[in-house]
């Protein structure tokens, strides 16, 4: 065999990382305006200067001729940083590098130029700490979630792209039939488990084989989506914390370190030892996660 599986970036395989906090209900108008004002201050200061608010199509039938118009749909606002340079991987110029998505019922932060866990955590803490301080005055956190999207591309003939050269054949999280298939396939699984401090934890692992067009050539690729979500009960915030939005915010944000560690452990059980070494996990931690 002349080809091999190559991670999406030179140093790691992470295509994107996303974190989110979902609320028990939508915030009221007063809290929503406070959240938006806060996001309009902290996001541009951190380089997320492109603001997108999805439009809603409204059709008026009040006159003889129906009139369609777009009106700003202010229930969800995206604050984005656009890529202005190439990071050594497959990030294209003009694409979204990172974005903060502020909604009435949740907040999300996604990085498409992820490098290491610590700077990602610092950026997320900056955004979430400020926004949760406003939202948790009137709502409680329902769940916290982290998603890692990894991708590998085979640099040889598609007929030689064996899943066993990348994935762990003994993994309980991969359908066994996948290792005998030569064509495209999917392996999706999920389950609930116990987690300290949470009502229950949801685990989802989705592995998809697809052919991507790279430099005008179809390349076999394997994408791995690892999801860890903690569903938080009413008792997650103690009586001492529930009346202190700042303390409640810090408690929620601190939960992401545990989710990150769980996602890292799952990924190590999906890829084989050779792949783990290739992306810096041979010493027990993925280098880009440290």
N, C-alpha and C positions, 0 to 999 in steps of 0.2 A: 504494500500500500504506500502511495506517495504523498497522500494528503493527510491533514490533521485538523482537529477541531481547534479553532482560534477564538479566544474571548473577544467580546464586542469592543473593548478598549485594550490597549497594550498592557496596562497594569491590572485590569480586572474585567469582569464580565457584566457588570451592572449597567443596564440600559437606563433604568429610572428607579427612583425610590419615592414613595408617597406615604404621608402620614395624615391622619384625620381624627377629629373629635366630632361625634354626632351628639346633638342635644336631645333631651327628653321631649321637647316641643319647640316650636318656632319662637324666637324672641319677639317681644312686642315692638311697636314702632319706635319707641323712645330708645330702647337698648340697641335696636338695629341701626339707628342713626349714630349712636355713640360708637358702635363697632366700625361703621364705615369711616367716620372721622378719624378714628385711631388708625385704621388700615391706610387711609390716605396720607397719614403722616409717616408711619414706620416703613411701609413698603417702598415708596420712592427713595427714602433715605438709604435703603439697603440695595438700591439699584433696580428695583422692579417698577419701572417708570411707564410701562405700557399698560393701560387700563382698558379692559373690555367688559362691557355689560351687555349680556345677550338681549336681543330685541324680541318683543312679542308682537305678532301680527294681529291687528284689530280690524274688523270689517264693520263699517257702519251702514245700516240699512234704513236710516232715517229719511233719506231723500229718494228721489226717483231713480237715481243711479247709486248702487253700492259703492262705497269708498273704502279702499284698503290703505292702511297706514301702519308704519312701524312705530311702536312706542317703547321707550326704555323699560326694560324688565328688571327692576331693581331688587330682585330677591336673590340675586347671585352676581357677584362682581369678581372678575379675574384681574389680579395684579401680576404682570409678567416682566421678566427680563429676557430680552432677545439676544441670542448668541451673536457676537461680533467677531469672534475668532474661532479657530478650529482647535479643539482640545487634545488632538493626537489620536482621536478615535473616529467614530462615524457621525459626530455631531456636525450638522451642516450649518452654514452661515444663514442667518435669518430665521432659524428655528427657535422655538421657545427653550430657553436654558433652564428656567425655574419659574414657578408660579405659585402665588398665594390665592386661594379661592375662598372668598368669604360669602357665606350664605346665612339665611335666617335660621336654618336648622343644623348647620355644621360649618366647620372650617377645615380646609385642607392645605397642605403644602407639598409640592412635588418638585423634585430636582431631576433634570434630564442631563445634567453635567456633574453627577455625583463623583466625588473623589475619595473622601474619607468620612467616617461616622462623626467624629468630633466637630468639624466645621458645619456639617449638616445639622447636627443636634443644636449647635449654637444659633444657627439661623432660624431653625424651627422654634426654639425657645424664645427668641426675640419676638417673633410674630405671635405665637400662641399665648405666651405669657401676657402680652398686652391685651389681646382680643378676648381671651377667656376671663380676664379680670373684669371686662365689661359685661360679657354674656352671662356669667354665673351669678350675677346679681338676681336674675329672674328665672333661670332654668338650671337643670342639673345635667351633668355629663351622662349620656346613655351608653356610649361605647368609645373605645380608642382603638385605632387600627394602624398597622404598618404593612406596606406592600413592597416587596423587592421584585423587580423584573430583570432577570439575567438573560443574556443571549450569547450563543456561540455559533460561529459560522464555519462550515467545512471548506477548506481551501483547495480541495481536490475534486475529483469526479464524484458526482452524487451517488453513483452506484457503490462507491467505496466508503460512504459515510455511515459507519456502524454506530448505533447508539451505545453499545457496550464500551466503545473507546472513550466515551464521555461520562456516561451515567453508571451508577452502582447497580449491578444486576440483582443484588440481594436486597435492595431497598424495598421496604414495605409500602412506600408511597408511589411506586410506579407499577402500572399494569404489566404483568409478566410477558404478555404477548408482544409488547413493544420491541423487545430485543430480537425478535425473529422477523421483523418487518423491514422491507426494503423501500417501501413507499411512505407517504405521509401518514402520520398517526397523531392521536391525542390521548393523553392520560390525565384525567381529572379526578381528584379525590378530596374529601373533606370530612371533618369530624369535630365533635365537641370534647373538651377535656377539662379537668379541674385546673385552676390557677389561683394561687394565693392572692387574696385581696379583690378577686373578681367573682361574679356570680358563676360564670363559665367562660371558657376560652374557645374560640372558633379557629380551627386550622384549615386552610385551603392550599392545595398544591396543584397547579395546572401546568402541564408540560405539553407544548405544541410543536410539532415539526412542520416547517413551512419552507417554501423556496422563495428567497428574496432576490430582487434584481439589484445587483451591486456592480457598478461600472459596466452596465449593459450586459451583465452575465448573470444567469440564474444560479444562485448558490443555496445549497441545503443549509438550513439553520435549525437550531433547537432553542426555543424560548422557555424559560422556567419562571413561573409566577408563584411566589411564596407569600402567603397572607397569614398574619396573626392578628386576631381581634379579641380584645377583652370586653365582655359585656358587663357593665358596672351596675350594681344594684343601688337601691335608694340609700343603703347604709354605707356606700363607699366614702361619702363625705361625712365625717363625724360632726356632732353638734358644735364642737369647737371651731371646726373649719367651715361649715356650711354658711355661717354668717360672716365669713371673712373671704371675699372673692379673691383677694391676692393670694392667700394661703391655699385656697381651693385650686386656683390656677396652677400653683407650683406643684401641688400633689398630682394633678392630672398630667402635667408635662413630665414629671419624673417617671411616670408609668412607661414611657416610650423606651427607656433603656432596657427594661425587662422584655418588651416586645422585640426589640432589636436582637437581644441575646437569643431569644427563642427562635427567631427567623434564621439566625446564623447557624444554630444547631441543626435545624431542619435541612438547610442547604447542604451541610456537611454529610447528611445521610442520603442525599439524592445523587450527588456527583461521586465519581470514583476517586481513589487516592491520587491518581495521576492528574486529574483535573483540579483537585483541591490544591495540589502543590503548584500547579500552573497559575492559580489565582491567589497564591500566598496564604493558603490555609494549612500548610504543612506543620506549622508550629502551634496549631490549635485555634488560630483566629485568622479570618480573611483580612489581608493587609489593608484593603480599602475600607474595612469596617472598624479598624482600630481607632 
